[in-house]
Amino acid sequence: MAGGDVTDVRVEAVPWEDPDARRLRDAQQAELHERYGAPDIGHDMTADGIVTMLVLRVGGEAVACGALRDASAELGAGTGELKRMYVRPAWRGRGLSRRVLTELEAAARARGVTRLVLETGVLQPEAIGLYLSAGYAPVPRYGEYADEADSRCFSRDLDGGPAAPGASPEAPRGPRGEAPARPVVIAPVAWDDAAAVAVRRAMVAELAPAQPVPDGGYARFGTASGAGAPATFLARVDDEPVGCVTVRRAPAPWPDGWAEVQRLYVSPTGRRAGVARRLLAAAEDAARGLGCTTAVVDAGIHQQAVIALYRSLGYRPVRPAVDASARPDVLWFARPLGHPPR
């Protein structure tokens, strides 16, 4: 019935042990097992704490589900946890997961829940994209997921209204809402250019408290020459070095033709002047010059302004080709480089 009319949608609250709900949860667990190569950490979950179990039907067929758990005892008063969000593969891409999410949020508000949390994984980029677009922000892993390197956790405060999209770090500001006019100069420099090195060290110093980075982390790309050599760009505002970015052909196991954009950073004194967008555009142009067709970037869960910027420019979550366990607080995004974004 996958070709059925998706306008004939009905969402029902059912008992946890409802046969359709159980079949959908079992299908979700089987898919997670196949994707991650091991049972989900919560595969043996019971009805304990579940306050709402929803099944979504299209033309009478049960095709999606989701649950709300009372998490106030572990995570604080007013906190609910979303569980068992699932849409059968044949029905994906039709907005049904968002419908389940919206219905669960409504159920949470009706019960006085003021904050929702949830967990998904790095091999579920579609889910990560859904939650980011619905106003959920990445947060440190909590509870039973604290030591799960593949887990990514999200949270959203329920304010009684619809989710607001994240603000871009390049949004203008000023007495009339406009960004102050400041001359920005983007220029290519050597990887070991003294000003670029200083900016990368400032990046490490700023990120370290929330997202530990080895002091040598700024030097990851080295000074290699040849086809895989990085291209580095330095941004100056009023002749002050305020930002940098580096791009190179992405090494295996990333797909051939992908470019890896790294070390995008703008110091506090250079923010709100469009610097990050211009640096990223320069990196993308350099990637096109290398014959690359896709750019991949990463951002730590605490870099929410950077994540908002990437999403505003058309980057979408992707599965990491690298070992995600080595960077357990990072999300990866990519976009095709067919043409520059507006």
C-alpha positions as CSV (number, residue, x, y, z in Angstrom):
1,M,0.0,0.0,0.0
2,A,3.1,2.2,-0.2
3,G,1.6,4.0,-3.1
4,G,-1.5,5.0,-1.1
5,D,-2.9,8.5,-0.5
6,V,-0.8,10.1,2.2
7,T,-3.6,12.6,2.7
8,D,-5.5,9.8,4.4
9,V,-3.4,10.0,7.6
10,R,-4.6,9.2,11.1
11,V,-2.6,9.3,14.3
12,E,-3.7,7.2,17.2
13,A,-2.7,6.9,20.8
14,V,-2.4,3.2,21.6
15,P,-1.3,1.0,24.5
16,W,2.5,0.1,24.5
17,E,1.7,-3.5,23.7
18,D,-0.6,-2.7,20.8
19,P,0.2,-5.3,18.0
20,D,0.9,-2.7,15.3
21,A,3.0,-0.6,17.7
22,R,5.0,-3.6,18.7
23,R,5.6,-4.6,15.0
24,L,6.8,-1.1,14.2
25,R,9.2,-1.0,17.2
26,D,10.5,-4.5,16.2
27,A,11.2,-3.3,12.7
28,Q,13.0,-0.2,14.0
29,Q,15.2,-2.3,16.2
30,A,16.0,-4.7,13.4
31,E,17.0,-1.8,11.1
32,L,19.2,-0.3,13.8
33,H,20.9,-3.7,14.4
34,E,21.6,-4.0,10.7
35,R,22.9,-0.4,10.4
36,Y,25.2,-0.5,13.5
37,G,26.1,-4.2,13.5
38,A,24.9,-4.6,17.1
39,P,21.6,-4.4,19.1
40,D,20.5,-0.9,20.0
41,I,21.5,0.0,23.6
42,G,17.8,0.3,24.5
43,H,16.6,-2.8,22.6
44,D,15.0,-4.3,25.7
45,M,13.0,-1.2,26.6
46,T,9.7,-1.8,28.3
47,A,6.6,0.3,29.0
48,D,8.1,1.8,32.2
49,G,7.8,5.5,32.1
50,I,6.0,5.6,28.7
51,V,3.2,8.1,28.9
52,T,2.2,8.2,25.2
53,M,2.6,5.7,22.4
54,L,1.5,6.9,18.9
55,V,0.9,4.9,15.7
56,L,0.4,6.7,12.4
57,R,-1.8,5.1,9.8
58,V,-2.2,5.8,6.1
59,G,-5.3,4.3,4.6
60,G,-5.6,2.1,7.7
61,E,-2.0,0.8,7.4
62,A,0.3,1.3,10.4
63,V,3.4,2.9,8.9
64,A,5.0,5.0,11.6
65,C,5.3,5.3,15.4
66,G,6.8,7.2,18.2
67,A,6.7,7.3,22.0
68,L,7.0,9.8,24.8
69,R,8.7,8.8,28.1
70,D,8.6,10.7,31.4
71,A,12.3,11.4,32.0
72,S,11.9,13.9,34.9
73,A,13.4,11.5,37.5
74,E,16.7,11.3,35.7
75,L,16.9,14.6,33.7
76,G,14.9,17.1,35.8
77,A,11.4,18.2,36.3
78,G,9.4,18.8,33.1
79,T,11.7,16.7,30.9
80,G,10.3,14.2,28.5
81,E,12.2,11.9,26.2
82,L,11.2,10.9,22.6
83,K,11.6,7.2,21.9
84,R,11.1,4.7,19.1
85,M,10.6,7.3,16.3
86,Y,10.2,5.2,13.2
87,V,8.8,5.3,9.7
88,R,8.7,2.2,7.4
89,P,11.2,2.6,4.6
90,A,8.6,2.5,1.8
91,W,6.8,5.5,3.4
92,R,9.8,7.8,4.0
93,G,10.3,11.1,2.3
94,R,6.6,12.1,2.7
95,G,6.8,14.1,5.9
96,L,5.4,11.4,8.1
97,S,8.3,11.5,10.6
98,R,7.7,15.2,11.1
99,R,4.0,14.5,11.7
100,V,4.8,12.0,14.4
101,L,7.2,14.5,15.9
102,T,4.7,17.2,15.9
103,E,2.0,15.0,17.5
104,L,4.4,13.9,20.2
105,E,5.3,17.5,21.0
106,A,1.6,18.3,21.3
107,A,1.2,15.4,23.7
108,A,4.2,16.5,25.7
109,R,2.8,20.0,26.1
110,A,-0.6,18.7,27.2
111,R,1.2,16.8,30.0
112,G,3.1,19.9,31.1
113,V,6.4,18.9,29.6
114,T,8.7,21.9,29.1
115,R,11.8,20.2,27.6
116,L,12.2,17.3,25.3
117,V,15.4,15.2,24.8
118,L,16.2,12.4,22.4
119,E,19.0,10.2,21.1
120,T,19.8,9.1,17.6
121,G,23.1,7.9,15.9
122,V,25.7,9.1,13.5
123,L,24.5,6.5,10.9
124,Q,21.1,8.1,10.8
125,P,21.7,11.4,9.1
126,E,18.1,11.8,8.0
127,A,17.0,11.7,11.6
128,I,19.6,14.3,12.6
129,G,18.4,16.5,9.8
130,L,14.8,16.2,10.9
131,Y,15.6,17.2,14.5
132,L,17.8,20.1,13.5
133,S,15.2,21.4,11.2
134,A,12.6,21.1,13.9
135,G,14.5,23.3,16.3
136,Y,16.3,20.7,18.3
137,A,19.9,21.5,19.3
138,P,22.7,19.0,19.8
139,V,23.6,18.5,23.5
140,P,26.1,16.3,25.4
141,R,25.2,12.6,25.6
142,Y,23.1,11.8,28.6
143,G,22.2,8.8,30.8
144,E,22.7,5.4,29.2
145,Y,24.2,7.0,26.1
146,A,27.0,8.9,27.9
147,D,29.6,6.4,26.8
148,E,28.2,5.5,23.4
149,A,30.5,7.1,20.8
150,D,28.0,6.6,18.0
151,S,25.2,8.3,19.8
152,R,24.1,11.9,19.3
153,C,21.7,13.6,21.6
154,F,19.4,16.6,21.1
155,S,17.2,18.8,23.2
156,R,14.4,21.4,22.6
157,D,12.6,23.7,25.1
158,L,8.9,23.7,24.5
159,D,7.7,27.3,24.5
160,G,4.1,26.6,23.5
161,G,4.7,27.6,19.9
162,P,6.2,26.2,16.8
163,A,9.9,25.5,16.6
164,A,12.1,28.4,15.5
165,P,14.9,27.8,13.1
166,G,18.4,28.4,14.4
167,A,19.8,31.8,13.8
168,S,22.8,32.1,11.5
169,P,26.0,33.4,13.0
170,E,26.2,35.8,10.1
171,A,22.8,37.4,10.8
172,P,23.1,41.2,10.6
173,R,22.8,43.3,13.7
174,G,23.0,47.0,14.4
175,P,20.7,49.9,15.5
176,R,18.4,49.2,12.5
177,G,19.2,45.5,12.2
178,E,21.9,46.0,9.5
179,A,25.4,44.7,9.8
180,P,28.1,47.4,10.2
181,A,29.9,48.0,6.9
182,R,33.5,46.7,7.5
183,P,36.0,45.9,4.7
184,V,36.6,42.2,4.5
185,V,39.5,40.8,2.6
186,I,39.9,37.1,1.8
187,A,43.2,36.0,0.5
188,P,45.0,32.6,-0.1
189,V,48.0,32.1,2.2
190,A,50.4,29.3,2.9
191,W,49.3,26.7,5.5
192,D,52.1,27.8,7.9
193,D,51.5,31.5,7.4
194,A,52.1,33.1,10.8
195,A,48.8,34.9,10.9
196,A,46.9,31.7,9.9
197,V,48.7,29.7,12.5
198,A,47.7,32.3,15.1
199,V,44.1,32.2,14.1
200,R,44.0,28.4,14.3
201,R,45.6,28.5,17.7
202,A,42.9,31.0,18.8
203,M,40.3,28.5,17.5
204,V,41.7,25.7,19.6
205,A,41.9,27.9,22.7
206,E,38.2,28.9,22.3
207,L,36.9,25.4,21.6
208,A,38.9,23.6,24.2
209,P,36.8,24.3,27.3
210,A,33.7,22.7,25.8
211,Q,35.3,20.4,23.2
212,P,38.8,19.4,24.1
213,V,41.2,19.6,21.2
214,P,44.9,18.7,21.5
215,D,47.1,21.8,21.2
216,G,48.6,20.3,18.0
217,G,45.2,19.9,16.5
218,Y,45.5,23.1,14.5
219,A,48.3,21.5,12.5
220,R,46.4,18.5,11.3
221,F,46.9,19.1,7.5
222,G,50.7,19.8,7.8
223,T,52.6,21.3,4.9
224,A,52.3,18.5,2.3
225,S,52.7,19.5,-1.3
226,G,51.2,18.1,-4.5
227,A,47.7,17.2,-5.6
228,G,46.4,16.7,-2.1
229,A,47.9,19.8,-0.6
230,P,45.5,22.0,1.3
231,A,44.5,25.5,0.2
232,T,44.3,27.9,3.1
233,F,42.5,31.3,3.1
234,L,42.9,34.1,5.6
235,A,40.3,36.7,6.4
236,R,41.2,40.2,7.5
237,V,38.8,42.9,8.7
238,D,40.3,46.4,8.9
239,D,43.6,44.7,8.2
240,E,43.3,42.5,11.3
241,P,43.5,38.7,10.8
242,V,40.2,37.4,12.1
243,G,39.5,34.1,10.3
244,C,40.7,31.2,8.3
245,V,39.7,28.0,6.5
246,T,41.5,25.2,4.8
247,V,40.3,22.8,2.1
248,R,41.7,19.7,0.4
249,R,40.7,16.7,-1.5
250,A,39.1,14.4,1.1
251,P,41.2,11.4,1.7
252,A,39.8,7.8,1.7
253,P,37.5,6.5,2.9
254,W,35.5,9.6,1.9
255,P,34.2,9.2,-1.7
256,D,36.3,10.2,-4.6
257,G,35.6,13.7,-5.7
258,W,34.7,15.0,-2.2
259,A,36.5,18.0,-0.7
260,E,37.2,18.3,3.0
261,V,36.7,21.8,4.5
262,Q,38.4,22.2,7.8
263,R,39.4,24.8,10.4
264,L,36.7,27.3,9.5
265,Y,36.9,29.9,12.2
266,V,36.2,33.5,12.8
267,S,37.4,35.3,15.9
268,P,34.9,37.2,18.1
269,T,36.2,40.5,16.7
270,G,35.4,39.5,13.2
271,R,31.9,38.0,13.7
272,R,28.7,39.4,12.3
273,A,30.4,40.8,9.2
274,G,29.8,37.9,6.8
275,V,33.4,36.6,7.2
276,A,32.5,32.9,7.7
277,R,30.3,32.9,4.6
278,R,33.0,34.4,2.5
279,L,35.7,32.1,3.8
280,L,33.4,29.1,3.1
281,A,32.7,30.4,-0.4
282,A,36.5,30.7,-1.1
283,A,37.0,27.2,0.1
284,E,34.2,25.9,-2.1
285,D,35.6,27.7,-5.1
286,A,39.0,26.1,-4.5
287,A,37.4,22.7,-4.2
288,R,35.7,23.2,-7.6
289,G,39.1,24.1,-9.0
290,L,40.3,20.7,-7.8
291,G,37.5,19.0,-9.7
292,C,35.6,18.2,-6.5
293,T,31.8,17.8,-6.7
294,T,30.9,17.7,-3.0
295,A,32.1,19.5,0.1
296,V,32.0,17.9,3.5
297,V,32.4,19.8,6.8
298,D,32.2,18.9,10.4
299,A,31.1,20.8,13.5
300,G,31.2,20.0,17.2
301,I,27.9,19.8,19.1
302,H,28.7,23.0,21.0
303,Q,29.3,25.0,17.7
304,Q,25.6,25.6,17.2
305,A,26.1,28.9,15.3
306,V,28.4,27.1,12.9
307,I,25.9,24.3,12.4
308,A,23.2,26.9,11.7
309,L,25.5,28.6,9.1
310,Y,26.1,25.3,7.3
311,R,22.4,24.4,7.2
312,S,21.5,27.9,5.9
313,L,23.9,27.3,3.0
314,G,22.5,24.0,2.0
315,Y,24.7,21.5,3.9
316,R,22.8,18.5,5.2
317,P,23.8,15.8,7.7
318,V,25.7,12.8,6.2
319,R,27.2,9.6,7.6
320,P,30.8,9.9,8.6
321,A,33.2,8.0,6.4
322,V,35.8,8.3,9.2
323,D,35.8,6.6,12.6
324,A,33.1,8.4,14.5
325,S,34.3,7.0,17.8
326,A,37.4,9.1,17.6
327,R,35.3,12.3,17.5
328,P,32.2,11.4,19.6
329,D,30.9,15.0,19.8
330,V,31.0,15.9,16.1
331,L,28.4,16.1,13.3
332,W,29.2,15.9,9.6
333,F,27.5,17.8,6.8
334,A,27.9,17.9,3.0
335,R,26.5,19.6,0.0
336,P,26.9,19.3,-3.8
337,L,29.2,21.9,-5.4
338,G,27.3,22.2,-8.7
339,H,26.8,25.9,-8.2
340,P,27.5,28.5,-5.4
341,P,24.6,29.1,-2.9
342,R,22.9,32.4,-3.0
